[in-house]
């Protein structure tokens, strides 16, 4: 999909909203766990060594943004990825970080050797 140039203000705000949603490390960790498959709030809280209240807060934000879907299974709510494109963005960011780290290591090695 080709983005219009210049970006309309409304689109720029939606893009910024998605970045804000992913700016919290706990949400990144939750998404990483859900990448492995659907999980309940309790299972995520245990996996992430945090409270169910904390996980629920973040799951709610991700669900409202359309990134996650949820299903009831008995008394549990199971969350799963609804918009896997969120991982495309994460992969691009991780790739950029990896390239930067490689550059920094190279510079450090050159300075030490030189």
C-alpha positions as CSV (number, residue, x, y, z in Angstrom):
1,X,0.0,0.0,0.0
2,X,1.4,3.4,-1.0
3,X,1.0,6.1,1.6
4,X,-0.2,9.5,0.4
5,X,2.3,12.3,0.5
6,X,2.2,14.5,2.4
7,X,0.4,12.5,5.1
8,X,-3.0,13.8,6.0
9,X,-3.1,15.0,9.6
10,X,-5.6,12.2,10.6
11,X,-3.4,9.5,9.2
12,X,-0.3,10.9,11.0
13,X,-2.3,10.8,14.2
14,X,-3.3,7.2,13.7
15,X,0.3,6.3,13.0
16,X,1.5,8.1,16.1
17,X,-1.2,6.3,18.1
18,X,0.1,2.9,17.0
19,X,3.7,3.9,18.0
20,X,2.4,5.1,21.4
21,X,0.6,1.8,21.9
22,X,3.9,-0.1,21.3
23,X,6.0,2.3,23.4
24,X,5.4,0.4,26.6
25,X,7.9,-2.5,27.2
26,X,5.3,-4.6,29.0
27,X,3.1,-4.5,25.9
28,X,6.0,-5.6,23.7
29,X,6.6,-8.5,26.2
30,X,2.9,-9.4,26.1
31,X,2.9,-9.4,22.3
32,X,6.0,-11.5,22.3
33,X,4.3,-14.2,24.5
34,X,1.1,-14.1,22.4
35,X,3.2,-14.7,19.3
36,X,3.7,-18.2,20.6
37,X,-0.1,-18.7,20.8
38,X,-3.2,-17.6,22.7
39,X,-2.9,-17.2,26.5
40,X,-5.1,-16.3,29.5
41,X,-4.5,-13.2,31.6
42,X,-3.3,-15.5,34.5
43,X,-0.8,-17.4,32.3
44,X,0.6,-14.1,30.9
45,X,0.9,-12.7,34.4
46,X,2.8,-15.8,35.5
47,X,5.0,-15.8,32.4
48,X,5.9,-12.1,32.8
49,X,6.2,-12.2,36.6
50,X,3.7,-9.4,37.1
51,X,0.2,-8.9,38.5
52,X,-3.0,-9.9,36.6
53,X,-4.2,-6.3,37.1
54,X,-1.1,-5.0,35.2
55,X,-1.5,-7.5,32.4
56,X,-5.2,-6.8,32.1
57,X,-4.6,-3.1,31.8
58,X,-2.2,-3.6,28.9
59,X,-4.3,-6.3,27.3
60,X,-7.3,-3.9,27.3
61,X,-5.4,-1.2,25.5
62,X,-4.1,-3.7,22.9
63,X,-7.6,-5.1,22.4
64,X,-9.3,-1.7,22.0
65,X,-6.7,-0.8,19.4
66,X,-7.6,-3.9,17.5
67,X,-4.2,-5.6,17.9
68,X,-5.7,-8.4,20.1
69,X,-8.9,-10.4,20.0
70,X,-10.3,-12.2,23.0
71,X,-12.4,-15.3,23.5
72,X,-14.2,-16.7,26.6
73,X,-13.3,-20.2,27.7
74,X,-15.3,-21.0,30.8
75,X,-14.4,-18.4,33.4
76,X,-11.1,-17.4,31.5
77,X,-10.6,-14.9,28.9
78,X,-8.1,-16.0,26.3
79,X,-6.2,-13.3,24.2
80,X,-4.7,-13.9,20.8
81,X,-3.2,-11.8,18.1
82,X,-5.8,-10.2,15.8
83,X,-3.5,-7.9,13.8
84,X,-0.2,-9.7,13.0
85,X,1.1,-6.6,11.1
86,X,2.2,-5.3,14.5
87,X,5.0,-7.8,14.2
88,X,6.1,-6.3,10.8
89,X,6.7,-3.0,12.6
90,X,8.6,-4.8,15.4
91,X,10.8,-6.7,12.9
92,X,11.7,-3.4,11.2
93,X,12.6,-1.8,14.5
94,X,14.6,-4.8,15.6
95,X,16.4,-4.9,12.3
96,X,17.4,-1.2,12.7
97,X,18.5,-1.8,16.3
98,X,20.6,-4.8,15.2
99,X,22.3,-2.8,12.4
100,X,23.1,0.0,14.8
101,X,24.6,-2.3,17.3
102,X,26.7,-3.9,14.6
103,X,27.9,-0.5,13.6
104,X,28.7,0.5,17.2
105,X,30.6,-2.8,17.8
106,X,32.5,-2.2,14.6
107,X,33.5,1.3,15.6
108,X,34.5,0.2,19.1
109,X,36.7,-2.6,17.6
110,X,38.3,-0.2,15.2
111,X,39.0,2.4,18.0
112,X,40.5,-0.3,20.3
113,X,42.6,-1.8,17.4
114,X,43.6,1.7,16.1
